[in-house]
Every structure is written in C-alpha cells, then in structure tokens.
Amino acid sequence: MAAGEGTRMRSSLPKVLHPVCGRPMVAWPVLAARDAGAGRVAVIVSPDRDLSAGLPGGTETVVQPEPDGTGGAIRAAHDIVRDSDTVVVLSGDHPLINAEIISALLTTHSAGAAGATVMTVELDDPAAYGRVLRDDAGDIERIVETKQPEEVAPEVLAIGEINTGTYAFAARPLMECLDRLTNDNSAGEYYLGDVLPMLRERGHRVVAHRVTDPNVNLGVNHRADLALVTAEARRQILERHMLAGVTIIDPDSTWIDADVEIAADATIEPGTTLRGATAIGADSIVGPHSTVVDSRIGAGARVLHSYLLEAEVGDEATVGPFAYLRPDAALANQAKAGSFVEIKNSRIGEGAKVPHLSYVGDAEVGADANIGAGAITANYDGRKKNPTKIGEGARISINTSLVAPVNVGDRAYTGAGAVIREDVPDGALGVSTNEQRNIEGYAERKASEANEENGGLD
C-alpha cells in the first residue's frame, strides 16, 4: 500500500520515494516480498502520484481512486486478490520489513490454516495504533482502531499488542469480505482490519503472528521518522557486512547504502561513505574519509581520502590521497592515481602511474606509463572533447600539456614544461620551444609602479 498523501513530509517528492540508505522507501517492501518468493507484486498508488522512478522493474501498480483508507486500497486491487491464492499486504512506508519476516508470517498463516494472519507486536507505548483483541482461544477477535481515543474504552487502550498493518490472507475469503466493508466510523475510512470479524463470522480463523522486533512497525510519517528508519536500516546494513567478514573500523562514522556489495576481508576505514551500486573487492582498504558512488573497486586495492563517482579501480590499484575519479575513469590492475589527481573518461593501463597534481581526461594511458607532476591533457577545444593516447612505457615529464587530439608513442618521452600539439613517435622525445628570458630590474620597476599608485606614501 503506497497511496497515502504523505502531507506531513512537507515535500514535493512523494513520501515513499524518499530514499532510505540509497534505496527508495517503497522499494524496500517490494524487494522483501520478491525475496520471500512472491509470484506477483503490486503497489497501490494514488492517481496523482507517479512512483515509477522508485519501483523495481516488473512491479505492477494499481490506482486507488480516492484516499479512503487501507480497506479502500485493497478493494482497488480486487482483480489481483481474485486471481491469487494467498495475499500478503505490506505498507510502502515501512521499509524495515524483510524477506525472513514475511516468510515467517506465511509459515504461521499456513500452519494455522487461517483465513487471515495479522503480524502483531507488543509496544510499551502503543500510541494511536490499532489494538489487537483476542478471544479465549488466543485467536484474534478484532482490531480496534484508536485514532479517536476518546471513543475507545480504557481497557482497550491499555492493551499493548498492536496491529503492524502487515497481513496474510486466504484470497477467496478476503475477496468475499471486501465488498461488505463500510466506512461507518469517525474517520470516514474503510479499515482493512474490519474484514477480520467478517472472516470469523464465516468460520475462518484469524490468527496472530507476534514478532519481538518493534522495528517492523517503524513507519515513516514525517522527516523525523525518516531519520529514525534510516538510522536503523544503516545499523542493519553495517551489521550484515561485518557478519559477512568485512572489517568496519568505526561503524558510527561509516555510511553504506543498501545495494553496496563488499567482499570478505575488505576493510572500511572511518569517515567513509559507500553509495549506490558500489562494489568493493576482497582485501581492499577504502578510507579513511573516502566517498565512493556507483563505482567498482577490485581486490587488494587502496582508496585513501578520495572521491570516486562511476569509476572503476582494478586489483591492487591505488587511489589518493585527495584524488577525484569522475565518471568512466578506469584504473587497470596495479595502476595508480595519486595525490590531487583528477581523471575522467580515461583508461589508465596496467601498472601505469599518475602520481600527483595532474588532470587526465578523455585519454588512454598505456601500461607502465608514468605521468609527471602538473601534466594535463587539454582535451576540450571549445566545441568537442578530443582524445589523447599515451603509449606503453611512455614518460610524460612535469608540467607537460598534451593538446588533444594527440598521440604519444610507446616508450616516448616529453620534456619538462613541453606543450605537445603534434604526435610523438615511438621512443622519441617531444619538446617545445620556450626559451627563458630574464628581465633585469623587474622587481624594482614593479615596486616603483606600486608606490606611484599609492600616491607616494610607501
């Protein structure tokens, strides 16, 4: 269910599209349902909210014509209920649900041969959640909504077991009850919980699947809730990686998105953020204070104090400190992008080095080449980006400007401060004329000019 207005978020972005650890909120229950074995997943949406950007591929949508409650949401999905055997109802703003919890709910549902199974949890402060009333046999008799607590008996308000809003239903009995729902209540809504007494009247059991983790009921109504949910999701993500063999030196200062992959024996240093579809290889060390977004880092690599965006780092390659790898930067195995180096849309060959203070853009650097400090590829002529090719084993000296398009051959050299506008053949040395000329007395002349500008006050 994801058709709520979400007005308390005070956001132009639909509530369920707000990210939780890099993944849209609504995608969490969708993926959990798939992982639990759902053959069909449908998201119930409002007619004026486009959620397609946050839905995993292959997710169906059903429009709830008006915001008339949880019962109205499932009534809108009548055709899907009719064509199903078992229906699990999840909330799009409860991202901490997972496949294991859903599978356990279904196990209880099947074992009890129930018409409906309600996931419940005991809370010290049940607030305005619906209270679970049980019969003498322990089955659920009904759910009492408490949005208007003045209309609820004190003994009911004192109950701590609440409805989490997650259900499993036998589809045919549910379908038979949906059309009998009414909105005869102070909120004027159709409550899905109201089908439970109807199911009992028809001879179906309504059982509880009681969980001990209150986080399954942690939903998002406003941004403070979003922060709480994100903190718990982050804690679970970090724990999952650590239990899988990843060393995270300081979890409190480490942020890892939901879809990040990290191999065993990798180490994540303090202050590091791993976002999006990032993958880290075994025995690599990332950080401290590195940000890696949608990038792949090979085995045994080292990324220190650097920012990587849509980049690729090979096995045993090194990055940083203070390097910036922009989209389509690719370092082959054992390559190096050192301190204050920026690389974009370029491939740095195996064992090649860009040690410090260089910019490499739209270039191909051959294996074992070396780029001296201050060297750059001047790849933009004001109209288009142009390529630079540097051959295997080439040596680009300090402060060389390679004006693309240009090729430097295998084992070729450039002189210090050279401006290379033409190709350099294999094994050749490329230099450019730039004679030094000393102007005597220049400092005194500049001082005199400054004194005149200040009115002779110096």
Summary of the structure (lengths in Angstrom):
residues: 458
radius of gyration: 31.7
end to end distance: 77.1
largest distance: 106.7
contacts: 1543
relative contact order: 0.07
helix: 24%
strand: 27%
